[in-house]
Structures are given as structure tokens and as C-alpha cells.
Amino acid sequence: MLLFDNLAKYFPLLEPSLKAARMSHTPGNYLKRCLISSLSISLALFLFLGILSLTFGLKLWFALSFFIVFLVFFFFYFFNIPKFNVLRSEKVIESEIVSAIRFLIMELKSERSLYSAMDNTSKNFALTGIYFDEIINGVRLGKTLEKSINEAVEICPSPHLRQVYWQLLNSLQTGADITDSLENLLDDIVEKQKIKVEEYGRELNALSLFYMMISIIIPTIGFTIVTAVLTFIGIKISLALLLSAWVTLSLIQYFFLIMSSYRRPAVEAY
């Protein structure tokens, strides 16, 4: 375990990612889990491909080469799960952040205390309310409101919600009215979300063209032309080559779908 703890020092961003993703693992323990999981899956796939290779008369180097590829791929996949979870949490918050801030402003303008306003916000929003509820629970356990918000800032996955927390802390420390600051922050967030939607609309055309090329044009027309040319010049197309091309295209399409889904902005109606 000491080996993995020392290895984790080379990944300084892993610990903050684990905290923000609310995963109860130490960096060393998580690296160990990543390696064991990736090895287990890669070995299972290696055995499967090895059986196929022997069945179709292929050499074992074919299965061995894919074992190395699978090992690297699954290790980095498991290693980046905390980042994926943080991004997912951020998108969840962004889908409600505008309404949550508006509700918080209305509560504060109704002469409610900051604690009561945050408590009501946590009860009225299923997604963003979770993060306000953590602050309220901290206060109920005996922490000061300021300390509870400070702890929430450190593990908050959303930069916009983190800005809200900073405004709340500033109000607690200085006693200044917070509603004007929150309204300015709200306008800024709405403008940023509009810009994200416009940028995503422009990117979507290029992404759609790329996906059509990878999933339709290259596998059909490209393979047909390559097969015809290789057959014409007398080069034999092996099963290993076809399987390699199929796996490569499948991985490219999978990465494309992940990339496009995470680039889609999570915004509310204005």
C-alpha cells in the first residue's frame, strides 16, 4: 500500500478530484483499485481474444497486443472516473443554479435569515439543494455557518456555486447586504450560459460531420475501396486486420459519444 501512496504523490490533482466527487478513497487506495480493476478486465478480454485467436488459427501476439491496449485504456478510464463524476455533478448543478439563486434572493428579500433562506433552498431544489443541505447539516452538527460554508467551498464541483458561497461568506464577514451581489452574479451566469449554448450550436455542425465520417463514410465506402484495391493487387486481408480495424473504429465512436455528451451545456430556460 505504501507503494501506491508514494505513486499517488505524482498525481496531485487526484485527491481534490476524489473529494469533489465525494468518493471516500485515499489517493493510494484508489490507484490500487484502478490497477486491479483494469488488470481483471484486461485479463478476461485477453483470454477471450486468445480463445478466438486459437480457434481461427491466429497467433497469440494478436491477443497480447490488445491486452496491453485494454490495460492502458481501462486504467486511464478508472483513473478519470472522479473527474467524470465531478463534471457530472457540475452539470447537475448548472441545470438548476439559475433558479436556485433566484429563489435564494427572493428568500433574502423576504427578510429571512441567511440560514433560513439556505434551508428553504435545500428543500425546494432536488439537485442543487443537496449542496445547500450539506451546509445546513454542518450547522446542525455544531459548526458555525461560516465554517460550514468554507468546507463546502473546498469540495464544491461547480465554479458558479462556489461563487455563490464566496458571496455568502463575504456577507457573513462584513455584514453587507448580499442580494445586490447575488443579482449581479445571477446576470453574469445567465450571460455565460447563453454564450455556451451559442458555442455548442456552432460546434454541433462540425461534430455531426465528424461522426458521419467515422461511423458511416469510412466503415462503408472506405473499407469497400480498400478491400477492392488490396484484392486487385493480390494482398490477402487477414481476420486479425479486420478485427483490429473494427475495434479501433468502435473505440473512436465511443470516445466521440463521450466527448459530445460532456460538451453539451446543461442550462435552464431563461
C-alpha positions in Angstrom: 0.0 0.0 0.0 3.0 2.3 0.7 4.0 1.9 -3.0 0.6 3.3 -4.2 0.7 6.1 -1.6 4.1 7.2 -2.9 2.9 6.8 -6.5 -0.1 9.0 -5.7 2.2 11.9 -5.0 2.9 12.1 -8.7 -0.9 12.8 -9.2 -1.5 15.9 -7.0 -4.9 16.6 -8.6 -6.3 13.1 -7.7 -7.0 13.9 -4.0 -9.1 17.1 -4.8 -10.9 15.2 -7.5 -11.8 12.4 -5.1 -13.1 15.0 -2.5 -15.1 16.9 -5.1 -16.6 13.7 -6.4 -17.4 12.7 -2.8 -15.5 9.4 -3.1 -14.3 8.0 0.2 -10.9 6.7 -1.0 -7.4 7.8 -0.3 -5.4 8.5 -3.5 -3.1 5.5 -2.9 -6.1 3.2 -2.3 -7.8 4.5 -5.4 -4.8 3.9 -7.6 -4.6 0.3 -6.3 -8.3 -0.2 -7.1 -7.8 1.2 -10.6 -4.9 -1.1 -11.3 -6.7 -4.2 -10.0 -9.9 -3.4 -11.9 -8.1 -2.7 -15.2 -6.0 -5.9 -14.9 -9.0 -8.0 -14.2 -11.0 -6.8 -17.2 -7.9 -6.8 -19.5 -7.1 -10.4 -18.5 -10.7 -11.5 -19.1 -10.6 -9.9 -22.6 -7.2 -11.4 -23.2 -8.5 -14.9 -22.5 -11.5 -14.3 -24.7 -9.4 -13.0 -27.6 -6.8 -15.8 -27.0 -9.5 -18.4 -27.5 -10.7 -16.7 -30.6 -7.2 -16.5 -31.9 -6.6 -20.2 -31.4 -10.0 -21.0 -32.9 -9.3 -19.1 -36.1 -5.6 -20.1 -36.3 -4.2 -16.7 -35.4 -1.1 -16.1 -33.3 -1.3 -15.2 -29.7 0.6 -11.9 -30.3 -2.7 -10.6 -31.6 -4.5 -11.1 -28.3 -1.4 -9.9 -26.4 -1.2 -6.6 -28.2 -4.9 -6.0 -27.4 -4.2 -6.9 -23.7 -1.7 -4.0 -23.5 -4.1 -1.6 -25.2 -7.0 -2.7 -22.9 -4.9 -2.4 -19.8 -3.8 1.2 -20.6 -7.3 2.2 -21.7 -9.2 0.8 -18.7 -6.6 2.1 -16.2 -7.0 5.7 -17.5 -10.8 5.2 -17.7 -11.0 4.2 -14.0 -8.4 6.8 -13.1 -10.6 9.5 -14.6 -13.9 8.4 -13.0 -13.6 11.0 -10.2 -13.2 13.7 -12.9 -16.2 12.3 -14.8 -18.2 12.4 -11.6 -17.1 16.0 -10.9 -18.2 17.0 -14.4 -21.5 15.2 -14.0 -22.1 16.9 -10.6 -21.2 20.3 -12.2 -23.7 19.8 -15.0 -26.4 18.8 -12.5 -25.8 22.0 -10.5 -25.7 24.1 -13.7 -29.1 22.8 -14.7 -30.7 24.4 -11.6 -28.2 27.1 -10.5 -30.2 30.0 -12.0 -33.5 29.1 -10.4 -31.8 28.3 -7.1 -30.1 31.7 -6.9 -33.4 33.5 -7.8 -35.1 31.6 -5.1 -32.4 32.4 -2.6 -32.6 36.1 -3.5 -36.4 36.0 -3.0 -36.0 34.4 0.4 -33.4 37.0 1.5 -35.6 39.9 0.2 -38.5 38.4 2.4 -36.4 39.3 5.4 -35.4 35.8 6.2 -32.1 35.0 7.8 -29.3 33.5 5.6 -29.6 30.2 7.4 -33.4 30.0 6.8 -33.0 31.1 3.2 -30.4 28.3 2.5 -32.6 25.8 4.4 -35.6 26.6 2.3 -33.4 26.5 -0.9 -32.2 23.0 0.0 -35.8 21.8 0.4 -37.1 23.2 -2.8 -34.4 22.0 -5.3 -33.7 18.3 -5.6 -30.3 18.8 -7.3 -28.7 22.0 -6.1 -30.5 21.7 -2.8 -28.2 18.7 -1.9 -25.2 21.0 -1.6 -27.0 23.6 0.5 -28.3 20.8 2.7 -24.7 19.7 3.4 -24.1 23.2 4.8 -27.3 23.2 6.9 -26.4 19.7 8.3 -22.9 21.0 9.2 -24.6 23.8 11.2 -26.9 21.3 12.9 -23.9 19.3 14.0 -22.4 22.3 15.8 -20.3 24.1 13.2 -20.7 27.8 12.6 -22.4 28.8 9.4 -19.2 30.4 8.2 -17.1 27.3 8.8 -19.7 25.1 7.1 -19.7 27.2 4.0 -15.8 27.3 4.0 -15.8 23.5 4.0 -18.3 23.4 1.2 -16.2 25.7 -0.9 -13.3 23.3 -0.8 -15.2 20.4 -2.3 -17.8 22.2 -4.5 -17.7 20.8 -8.0 -19.3 23.9 -9.6 -17.4 27.2 -10.0 -20.7 29.1 -10.2 -22.0 27.6 -6.9 -18.6 28.3 -5.4 -19.0 32.0 -6.3 -22.3 31.9 -4.5 -20.6 30.5 -1.4 -18.0 33.2 -1.6 -20.7 35.9 -1.7 -22.4 34.3 1.3 -19.1 34.2 3.2 -18.4 37.9 2.3 -21.8 38.8 3.6 -21.2 36.9 6.9 -17.8 38.5 7.4 -18.7 42.1 6.5 -22.4 42.2 7.3 -23.1 43.7 3.9 -26.4 43.2 2.0 -25.9 40.2 -0.2 -28.9 40.5 -2.5 -27.3 43.0 -4.9 -24.2 40.9 -5.2 -26.2 37.7 -5.9 -28.3 39.5 -8.6 -25.1 40.7 -10.3 -23.7 37.2 -10.1 -27.0 35.8 -11.5 -26.9 38.1 -14.5 -23.3 37.0 -15.2 -24.2 33.3 -15.0 -27.2 33.7 -17.4 -25.0 35.5 -19.9 -22.3 32.8 -19.7 -24.9 30.1 -20.2 -26.2 31.9 -23.3 -22.7 32.1 -24.7 -22.2 28.3 -24.0 -25.4 27.5 -25.9 -24.3 29.6 -28.9 -20.9 28.0 -28.9 -22.3 24.5 -28.7 -24.6 25.2 -31.6 -21.6 26.1 -33.8 -19.6 23.1 -32.6 -22.5 20.7 -33.2 -22.3 21.0 -37.0 -18.6 20.1 -37.1 -19.2 17.3 -34.6 -22.0 15.8 -36.6 -19.9 15.9 -39.8 -17.1 14.2 -38.0 -19.4 11.5 -36.6 -20.9 10.8 -40.0 -17.4 10.3 -41.5 -16.3 8.0 -38.7 -19.4 5.9 -38.3 -20.8 5.8 -41.9 -18.4 7.0 -44.7 -15.1 5.4 -43.5 -16.6 2.0 -42.4 -18.6 1.5 -45.6 -17.1 3.4 -48.6 -13.6 3.4 -47.2 -13.4 -0.3 -46.4 -15.0 -1.2 -49.7 -12.4 0.8 -51.7 -9.5 -0.5 -49.6 -10.7 -4.1 -49.9 -11.2 -3.8 -53.7 -7.7 -2.3 -54.1 -6.0 -4.9 -51.9 -7.7 -7.7 -53.7 -6.8 -6.3 -57.1 -3.1 -6.1 -56.2 -3.2 -9.6 -54.6 -2.8 -8.7 -50.9 -4.6 -11.0 -48.6 -6.8 -9.4 -45.9 -6.4 -11.3 -42.7 -9.1 -11.7 -40.0 -6.7 -10.0 -37.5 -6.6 -6.9 -39.6 -10.4 -6.7 -39.9 -10.9 -7.3 -36.2 -8.2 -4.6 -35.4 -10.0 -2.1 -37.7 -13.4 -2.9 -36.1 -12.1 -2.5 -32.5 -10.3 0.8 -33.5 -13.4 2.3 -35.1 -15.6 1.2 -32.1 -13.3 2.9 -29.7 -13.2 6.1 -31.8 -17.0 6.2 -31.9 -17.2 5.5 -28.2 -14.8 8.4 -27.4 -16.8 10.6 -29.7 -20.1 9.9 -28.0 -18.5 10.6 -24.6 -16.9 13.8 -25.8 -20.1 15.1 -27.4 -22.3 14.3 -24.4 -19.9 16.1 -22.0 -19.6 19.1 -24.2 -23.4 19.6 -24.2 -24.1 22.5 -21.8 -26.6 22.0 -19.0 -28.5 25.2 -18.9 -32.0 26.4 -17.9 -34.6 28.3 -19.9 -34.0 32.0 -19.5 
